Amino acid sequence: MRRFGNTAIAAVTAVALCSGAWLLRDGASAEPPQPSAAEARTGHDRQAPAAPALPPSPPDRIRVPAISVDAPLTGLGLTPTGSLDVPPTERENLAGWYEAGTTPGEKGTAIVAGHVDNDEGPAVFYRLGALKRGGVVEVARRDGTVAVFTVDAVEVYEARAFPDAKVYGAAARPELRVITCGGGYSPATGYRGNVVVFAHLTGTR
């Protein structure tokens, strides 16, 4: 499998990862939770030490116990415009990983993305914005290992100001980004941006 740097990915647009159509049905559906400013990185944060990097191995499943996520992973490529492709919308409990980039647990920045909702209701990462710093993300890999990541920050960005280099850029240690839609919802424009979880490898099982 040919592997490319994550910096080739354009910003993941809010339109691609979510529809919001179910929010409009009766006006009673709640918008997904959004991260508070307390969960963002600060200028005083020190980079925590990471566990030793793992050899490359494709991931099969992602678990985020604090928000009840336990979902299979499918490989994602790029669209003709250079943005990250997305999992099928009809499979609400399915996330994807950028399979031409870093595998989760390997040195570098691994990318996982999933829908916040579909036309029927909440999807796999509906509650991603409720995740807290210090939370745990587990990725089961095809070689039988489980890469355990600790959350460093949970941030939300407007789609027009999505920081490509910060999210997709290379890392000197094993890191993970988990991405979905966020930033509030407007019936006219849909979700305004993206929620991004930043995490680093802290253990292996």
Rosetta blueprint (number, residue, H / E / L):
1 M L
2 R L
3 R L
4 F L
5 G L
6 N H
7 T H
8 A H
9 I L
10 A E
11 A L
12 V L
13 T L
14 A H
15 V H
16 A H
17 L H
18 C L
19 S L
20 G L
21 A H
22 W H
23 L H
24 L H
25 R L
26 D L
27 G L
28 A L
29 S L
30 A L
31 E L
32 P L
33 P L
34 Q L
35 P L
36 S L
37 A H
38 A H
39 E H
40 A L
41 R L
42 T L
43 G L
44 H L
45 D L
46 R L
47 Q L
48 A L
49 P L
50 A L
51 A L
52 P L
53 A L
54 L L
55 P L
56 P L
57 S L
58 P L
59 P E
60 D E
61 R E
62 I E
63 R E
64 V E
65 P H
66 A H
67 I H
68 S L
69 V E
70 D E
71 A E
72 P E
73 L E
74 T E
75 G E
76 L E
77 G L
78 L E
79 T L
80 P L
81 T L
82 G L
83 S E
84 L E
85 D L
86 V L
87 P L
88 P L
89 T L
90 E L
91 R L
92 E L
93 N L
94 L L
95 A E
96 G E
97 W E
98 Y E
99 E L
100 A L
101 G L
102 T L
103 T L
104 P L
105 G L
106 E L
107 K L
108 G E
109 T E
110 A E
111 I E
112 V E
113 A E
114 G E
115 H L
116 V L
117 D E
118 N E
119 D L
120 E L
121 G E
122 P E
123 A L
124 V L
125 F L
126 Y L
127 R L
128 L H
129 G H
130 A H
131 L L
132 K L
133 R L
134 G L
135 G L
136 V E
137 V E
138 E E
139 V E
140 A E
141 R E
142 R L
143 D L
144 G L
145 T L
146 V E
147 A E
148 V E
149 F E
150 T E
151 V E
152 D E
153 A E
154 V E
155 E E
156 V E
157 Y E
158 E E
159 A H
160 R H
161 A H
162 F L
163 P L
164 D H
165 A H
166 K H
167 V H
168 Y H
169 G L
170 A L
171 A L
172 A L
173 R L
174 P E
175 E E
176 L E
177 R E
178 V E
179 I E
180 T E
181 C E
182 G E
183 G E
184 G E
185 Y E
186 S E
187 P L
188 A L
189 T L
190 G E
191 Y E
192 R E
193 G E
194 N E
195 V E
196 V E
197 V E
198 F E
199 A E
200 H E
201 L E
202 T E
203 G E
204 T E
205 R L
